[in-house]
Structures are given as C-alpha cells and as structure tokens.
Amino acid sequence: MRTSAAVAAVLAVTGAALTWAPAASAGTPACAPNPLGTAGRYAEFVERDSVRHSDSEGAVAVGGDATFGSPEQRSGFSIGSRLGSADLAALPGGHSLVVGGTLYANQVVLDKGTGVAGKVVDRSTPGSGFGVDGNKVKEGPSPIDFGKEFGSLRALSAGWATVDPNGTVASDQGGQGLFLTGTDRQLNVFAVDAADLQKARAITLKVPAGASTLVNVLGTSYDMNAAATYGVYYQGESGAPVIDDYDLPSDAFRQIRAKLLWNFPQAESVKKNHTSWPGTVLAPNATVEMGGKGVGPGHVNGSVIAEKLITVPGAETHQMNFTGCLPGGQRPGPVVPPEQPKPTETPVPTAPPTPTGTASPKPSSPATSAPTPSQSTSAAAPAPAPSSTPEGDLARTGSAFGPGAMGVAGAAVLVGGGFLAFAKLRRRAS
C-alpha cells in the first residue's frame, strides 16, 4: 500500500526532527505550535499536480504541474485576495504562487504577491483572454523542496494517528448524525472511521473555544457525497447548532474552526461534496476532489494539504489557515483504532433549506461595469449549504481581470450555465 511505503520512506529522514514540543498540562499530550511548518502558510499545498478554477483567498503551492482555469469551460483562477503583508513576508521567496512544474494558465489573476513556475504555458484563446494577469509570474526554480516537506508531513500525519483520543464520538439511532464532543481546554483528539464519517448527513463538533482539535479519520477513502452530508455544525454551551459558513455569528466558533485539523493519514482518495468544510484538511497521500459532476463545488473554510488536488469550477479555498497546536514528538506507528460511535439521543441538526427556482444575482461591485445576470438552477443539482457557491453562482475573486480586451472593468467568464465574476470586491458570504 502506498501509504505504508510512504511512511516507511520518511522515518529515517524525519524521525529525529519530530522531537520539538513545549511542556503540556497534566493529562494532555505535548502541544507544538505551527505544527505544519511551511505548508501551514498556504491555503493550498499540493505535492504533485493540481487542477483549479474559481479562486483561493490565500497562497498556493504546487510541486508538479498546475492547470489553472480552462478555455473550454470559460473559467479562470484568482489567488491571494485575502493575503496581508505579514502573510506575504512569511512565504518562501515572498511568492503567493509557486509551481514546481508547468503552469497551464487561462485567466490566472494574482491579487497579492508574485509567482514563480518552472514553465508558463498560456492556454487562453487568442484575442479573447489571457494566460496570467500582467507579468507577475516568472519562470524559475521552486523555492520549496516539496519532497522534503511532504516527507515531514507524512511522518507527522502518521504520528498524529497514534495519539490516544480524549474526545467521544456518538451517533443517533438512525445514523443520520455524528457528534464529536471534547472538553479539554487545550487539545481534543478524536479517532473516526472514514466509513462512519461518510455515513453522517450532519457532523456536529462541540469543543471549548480556543482549544485545538485533531480529528483522525482512518481508512483508505472518504466520500462526503456517499450519504450526501449536508453540513458541519458547531454546538455551543447553549442554543441550536450552527452550520459552518464563511461568516460565523460567533467568535467562539471562528476560534474552533481556526484550530481544527482533519487528519487523513491512510487515505488515498478524499472527496468533498457541495457542503462547506471547516478547518484544515491534511491528506498527504491522497487525491483530494472538491466537488464533481452532479455534486456541486463546495468550499473549504481553511487549507488543503494533499498529494493531488482536483476541483470543479466554483470550489474555493479560503484564507483561514490553521492556528492551533498539535502533539509534538509523535512518531509513525500503529494507529489508535476508532471505536464504534456511542448511541445518543441528541437530535440531528436540521438540513438547510433547498433553494428553488432562479438564484438571485449577486450585486455588482463598483469596479465591475459588466451586468450580473441571474442564472437558472437545475432541479437535479444537490441542495447547497449556506456557504456553498454552486456552479452558475457568482464568485467574485478579488481582482479585475487584467490586460487586453478585458480592460480595467471586471469581466464575467462563463462557468457551466453561469458566471464567475472577477472583481475588486470579492463575495464575503461564500
């Protein structure tokens, strides 16, 4: 199995490096800040190839080839709209985009920072688009050693899977909901079978605000569309569960999301559906797919770290990098097997309403002179969670499309039956 081979290959290289850890409180595993290293600075950190559309609010690093935007689907890709000066200064070479291989570009916009790629190939249609906005991406060597970084990430991922859980996993009698509950003020650890996680239509997380959360998802594959999971929820001390969305009503929930890591140490395939996913996804041996045909795009309100990344138009990663701490000094070894979810009578959160008819148009930004038409929504499409941007919705991505015929006004590019409007003001409620 590739996972086992990958772990064995990195033991000799990374074992000695996994010893850092500050002192922990009694009963809590040693907790190390900035545990993801270089990868933790990126919204997307991919060892091999990546196929992307729409946008990423943060920095993007791809070790292999990157196919960004498509003239066939009339889509582009925007990068870095939410990066600040401190974020850019911390990136290797100061680049918001790093591609180790070839960048195949159609209407790629760098809102903040610069880029470097081994080679740049303009895939745009002559006279009706552009490859890369301006002259922001140079050809040159990568400032990141992806082999070294992913060797460390695989060892970390395998090591974290050996940590004893201190949180409980429960399921309702009908198997519709999965509930992860932790009470530790510093670190809550869960072990979940991937098959149990993908059975859940709703996943509810209840942990103290400010605590870090590690969810070890064990199994070779995970498919969020298997039972059509309709939401990941936060449960406070009182009140109804709140579904993850770009803008959360509580700072406590934002703290939980920022310190939440989903660890897939064994997975070779991780598939998302239309539902918003909070926290960072660490799947160093897997091909991660964000959406698919008949599934909808689905966003990650956090970072994606994967061997390969494939998305459909409309899927976004948001600048919500991991800020928690995780156990240090953990070496790859036997994983802690997950227990069967305990039965609970806690009610499953209600599914969000299903939109019908025609989607309302997003308002045009002052920087966009192009009109924003409404689009028809297919009756066969899955019901999106509030944070989801289905194909055909308007995803504004930070910067007006740049040179040539696109002009200074933002341009709309067709995605399936709708548009991706790239403008100075990006959509905040995605």
C-alpha positions in Angstrom: 0.0 0.0 0.0 1.4 3.4 -0.9 0.6 4.9 2.5 2.7 2.4 4.3 5.6 2.7 1.9 5.5 6.5 2.1 5.6 6.4 5.9 8.5 3.9 5.9 10.4 6.0 3.4 10.4 9.1 5.6 11.1 7.6 9.0 14.9 7.8 8.7 14.8 11.3 7.3 12.2 12.9 9.6 12.3 10.8 12.8 14.9 12.9 14.6 13.2 16.1 13.6 9.9 15.3 15.3 11.1 16.0 18.9 10.1 19.6 19.4 7.3 20.2 21.9 6.6 22.6 24.7 5.6 21.3 28.1 1.9 20.3 28.3 -0.5 20.3 31.2 -1.1 17.1 33.1 -3.1 14.5 31.1 -2.8 16.5 27.8 -0.3 15.4 25.0 2.6 17.7 24.4 1.4 20.5 22.1 3.6 22.2 19.5 2.7 25.5 17.7 2.9 25.9 14.0 3.0 22.1 13.5 2.5 22.1 9.7 5.7 24.2 9.0 5.9 25.6 5.6 2.6 24.0 4.5 0.8 25.9 7.2 1.3 29.2 5.4 -0.7 28.2 2.3 -4.4 27.8 1.6 -3.4 25.0 -0.9 -0.2 23.0 -0.6 0.0 20.1 -3.2 2.9 17.7 -3.7 2.1 16.7 -7.3 -0.5 18.1 -9.8 -3.4 20.5 -9.3 -6.4 21.4 -11.4 -8.2 24.5 -10.2 -10.8 27.1 -11.2 -12.5 29.9 -9.4 -10.3 31.2 -6.6 -8.1 30.7 -3.5 -8.0 33.6 -1.0 -4.6 32.5 0.2 -1.3 31.4 -1.1 -1.0 28.4 -3.4 1.9 26.0 -3.8 2.0 23.0 -6.3 5.0 20.7 -6.7 4.1 19.3 -10.0 2.0 20.8 -12.9 -0.8 23.2 -12.3 -3.8 23.6 -14.7 -5.5 26.8 -13.6 -8.6 27.9 -15.5 -9.9 26.4 -18.6 -10.7 28.0 -22.0 -13.1 25.0 -22.7 -15.1 25.8 -19.5 -14.5 29.5 -19.9 -13.1 29.7 -16.3 -10.2 31.4 -14.6 -8.4 31.2 -11.2 -7.7 34.0 -8.7 -5.1 33.8 -6.0 -4.3 35.7 -2.7 -7.1 38.2 -2.3 -7.0 38.0 1.5 -3.3 37.9 2.0 -1.7 40.6 4.2 1.8 42.0 4.1 2.8 39.7 7.0 1.4 36.7 5.2 3.4 37.5 2.1 6.6 38.2 4.0 6.4 34.7 5.6 6.1 32.9 2.2 9.2 31.3 0.6 10.6 33.8 -1.8 7.6 36.1 -1.0 5.6 34.3 -3.7 1.9 33.8 -3.3 2.1 31.2 -6.1 4.7 28.5 -6.5 4.5 25.9 -9.2 7.4 23.4 -9.4 6.4 22.1 -12.9 4.4 23.7 -15.7 1.7 26.3 -15.1 -1.0 25.9 -17.7 -2.8 29.2 -17.4 -6.1 30.6 -18.5 -7.0 33.9 -17.0 -5.0 33.5 -13.8 -5.0 36.5 -11.5 -2.6 37.2 -8.6 -4.4 39.6 -6.4 -1.5 39.9 -4.0 2.1 38.9 -4.3 4.1 37.3 -7.2 4.6 33.9 -8.6 7.2 31.5 -9.9 6.8 28.4 -12.1 9.2 26.1 -13.8 7.4 26.9 -17.1 4.3 29.0 -18.0 2.0 28.0 -20.9 -0.7 30.4 -22.0 -3.8 28.3 -22.6 -6.1 31.2 -23.3 -8.0 31.7 -26.6 -6.1 34.3 -28.7 -8.0 37.5 -28.8 -10.5 36.7 -26.0 -8.4 36.2 -22.9 -5.0 36.0 -21.3 -2.8 33.4 -19.6 -1.6 35.3 -16.5 -2.6 38.7 -15.3 0.2 41.1 -16.0 3.8 40.0 -15.6 3.5 38.7 -12.1 4.7 35.1 -12.7 8.3 34.4 -13.6 9.8 31.2 -14.8 12.4 29.8 -12.4 13.2 27.1 -9.8 10.9 26.5 -6.9 11.9 27.9 -3.5 10.1 24.9 -1.9 11.6 21.4 -1.6 8.2 19.6 -2.0 9.8 16.1 -1.5 11.3 17.2 1.9 8.1 19.0 3.0 5.8 16.1 2.2 8.2 13.6 3.8 7.8 15.5 7.0 4.0 15.9 6.5 3.5 12.2 6.0 5.5 11.4 9.2 3.5 14.0 11.1 0.2 12.7 9.8 1.1 9.1 10.7 2.4 10.2 14.1 -0.8 12.1 15.0 -2.8 9.0 14.2 -1.1 7.3 17.2 -2.4 9.8 19.7 -5.0 8.4 22.2 -8.3 10.1 21.7 -9.7 12.1 24.6 -13.0 13.1 22.9 -16.1 11.0 22.3 -17.8 10.1 19.1 -21.5 9.4 19.1 -24.2 8.7 16.6 -28.0 8.9 16.7 -30.1 5.8 16.3 -30.8 6.4 12.7 -27.2 7.0 11.8 -28.0 10.4 10.3 -25.8 12.4 12.6 -22.3 12.1 14.0 -21.3 14.1 17.2 -17.7 14.8 18.2 -17.6 16.1 21.8 -14.4 17.2 23.7 -13.9 19.0 27.0 -10.2 19.6 27.1 -9.3 23.3 27.1 -6.0 22.7 25.2 -6.3 19.8 22.8 -9.2 17.5 21.8 -8.4 14.4 19.8 -10.9 12.1 18.0 -10.5 8.9 16.1 -13.2 8.3 13.5 -13.6 5.5 10.9 -13.9 7.1 7.5 -16.9 4.8 6.8 -18.7 6.2 9.8 -17.9 9.8 9.0 -19.2 9.5 5.4 -22.5 7.9 6.6 -23.4 11.0 8.5 -25.7 13.5 6.9 -24.7 16.1 9.6 -21.5 16.3 11.6 -21.6 18.3 14.9 -18.5 19.4 16.8 -18.6 20.5 20.4 -15.3 21.6 21.9 -14.2 24.5 24.1 -13.5 27.7 22.2 -9.7 28.3 21.9 -8.8 24.6 22.1 -7.1 22.8 19.3 -8.9 19.9 17.7 -7.4 16.9 15.9 -9.8 14.5 14.1 -8.0 11.4 12.8 -10.1 10.0 10.0 -8.9 6.4 9.4 -9.4 4.4 6.2 -8.2 4.5 2.6 -11.0 6.6 1.2 -13.6 9.1 2.3 -16.5 10.4 0.2 -18.6 13.2 1.6 -21.3 12.6 -1.0 -21.9 8.9 0.0 -24.7 9.9 2.3 -24.8 13.5 0.9 -23.6 15.2 4.1 -25.4 18.4 4.3 -23.5 20.3 6.9 -20.7 20.5 9.5 -22.1 22.2 12.7 -20.8 23.8 15.8 -22.6 23.2 19.1 -22.1 25.9 21.8 -22.8 25.5 25.5 -26.4 26.6 24.8 -28.5 27.3 21.8 -29.1 25.5 18.5 -26.2 24.0 16.4 -24.8 26.5 13.9 -23.7 25.3 10.4 -20.3 26.3 9.2 -20.4 29.3 6.9 -17.9 31.9 5.7 -19.2 34.5 8.2 -20.0 32.8 11.5 -22.1 34.5 14.1 -19.8 33.8 17.0 -16.1 34.4 17.6 -16.0 31.2 19.6 -17.0 29.2 16.5 -14.3 31.1 14.5 -11.7 30.1 17.1 -12.8 26.4 16.8 -12.5 26.5 13.0 -9.1 28.1 13.0 -7.7 25.4 15.3 -9.4 22.4 13.7 -7.4 19.8 11.7 -8.8 16.8 9.9 -6.0 14.2 9.5 -6.4 11.5 6.8 -3.2 9.5 7.4 -4.2 6.5 5.3 -6.5 7.9 2.7 -5.6 7.8 -1.0 -8.9 9.4 -2.0 -10.8 12.2 -0.3 -13.9 13.6 -2.0 -15.9 16.6 -0.9 -19.5 17.4 -2.0 -21.2 20.8 -2.1 -21.1 21.3 1.7 -18.8 23.9 3.3 -15.9 22.2 5.1 -14.3 24.0 8.1 -10.7 23.7 9.2 -7.6 22.3 7.5 -7.6 19.1 5.6 -4.3 17.1 5.8 -4.3 14.2 3.3 -0.6 13.9 2.3 -1.2 10.6 0.4 -4.5 11.4 -1.2 -6.1 12.9 -4.3 -8.5 15.4 -2.9 -11.5 16.3 -5.0 -13.6 19.3 -4.2 -16.9 18.7 -6.0 -17.7 16.7 -9.1 -20.3 16.2 -11.8 -23.8 16.4 -10.2 -22.3 17.1 -6.8 -21.6 20.9 -6.8 -18.3 22.6 -5.9 -18.1 23.0 -2.2 -15.6 25.3 -0.4 -13.0 24.7 2.3 -13.0 27.3 5.0 -9.4 26.5 5.8 -6.5 24.9 4.0 -6.0 21.8 1.8 -2.7 19.8 2.0 -2.8 16.9 -0.4 -0.8 14.8 -2.8 -3.0 15.9 -5.7 -5.9 18.4 -5.9 -8.8 18.4 -8.4 -11.8 20.8 -8.3 -14.7 21.8 -10.4 -15.5 25.4 -11.2 -16.9 27.3 -8.2 -14.9 25.5 -5.5 -12.8 27.8 -3.3 -10.3 27.6 -0.5 -10.5 30.5 2.0 -7.7 32.2 3.9 -8.3 30.6 7.3 -5.0 28.8 7.9 -4.5 26.5 10.9 -3.5 28.4 14.1 -3.7 25.7 16.7 -1.0 23.5 18.2 -0.8 19.7 17.9 1.2 17.0 19.7 4.9 17.1 19.1 7.3 14.2 19.2 4.8 11.7 17.8 6.5 9.0 15.6 4.7 6.9 13.0 3.5 3.7 14.5 0.3 1.6 15.0 -2.7 3.9 14.7 -5.2 4.0 17.5 -8.3 2.2 16.1 -11.5 4.1 16.3 -14.3 2.8 18.5 -17.8 2.3 17.3 -19.8 5.6 17.8 -21.7 5.6 21.0 -25.5 5.8 20.8 -27.0 9.2 21.6 -30.5 10.7 21.7 -29.2 14.2 20.7 -31.3 15.4 17.8 -29.6 15.7 14.4 -29.4 19.4 13.1 -32.0 20.2 10.5 -30.8 20.3 6.9 -30.5 23.8 5.4 -33.4 24.8 3.1 -33.2 23.8 -0.5 -33.2 26.8 -2.9 -35.7 26.6 -5.7 -36.4 28.5 -8.9 -33.9 31.1 -10.0 -30.9 32.1 -8.0 -30.7 35.8 -7.0 -27.9 37.7 -8.7 -25.0 38.9 -6.6 -24.7 42.7 -6.7 -22.1 44.2 -9.0 -19.1 45.8 -7.3 -18.2 49.4 -8.1 -15.2 48.1 -10.0 -17.4 46.0 -12.3 -19.2 47.6 -15.1 -20.4 44.3 -16.6 -24.0 43.4 -15.7 -24.7 40.4 -13.4 -27.5 38.3 -14.8 -29.3 35.7 -12.8 -29.0 32.1 -13.6 -31.3 29.1 -13.6 -30.7 26.4 -11.0 -31.1 22.8 -12.2 -33.6 20.8 -10.2 -31.2 17.9 -10.2 -28.5 19.8 -8.5 -27.8 19.0 -4.8 -29.0 21.4 -2.2 -26.1 23.7 -1.3 -25.3 24.6 2.3 -25.4 28.3 3.0 -21.7 28.7 2.4 -21.6 26.8 -0.9 -21.3 28.5 -4.2 -23.0 26.2 -6.8 -21.8 26.2 -10.3 -23.5 29.1 -12.0 -23.4 31.3 -8.9 -21.3 34.5 -8.9 -17.9 34.0 -7.2 -16.1 37.3 -7.2 -12.4 36.7 -6.9 -10.5 39.7 -5.6 -9.1 41.4 -8.7 -10.5 42.6 -12.0 -9.2 40.5 -14.9 -6.3 42.4 -16.3 -4.9 43.1 -19.7 -6.1 43.4 -23.2 -9.7 43.2 -24.1 -10.8 42.5 -20.5 -10.0 46.2 -19.6 -10.0 47.7 -16.1 -13.6 46.7 -15.5 -14.1 43.1 -14.1 -15.1 40.6 -16.7 -17.5 37.7 -16.3 -16.4 34.3 -17.5 -18.9 31.5 -18.2 -18.8 28.5 -15.9 -21.2 25.8 -16.9 -24.5 27.6 -17.1 -23.4 30.7 -15.1 -20.6 33.1 -14.5 -17.5 33.7 -12.3 -17.2 37.5 -12.0 -13.7 38.5 -11.1 -13.9 42.0 -9.5 -12.1 44.1 -6.9 -14.6 43.3 -4.2 -15.0 39.5 -3.6 -18.0 37.8 -2.2 -17.9 37.7 1.6 -20.8 35.3 2.2 -19.3 32.2 0.5 
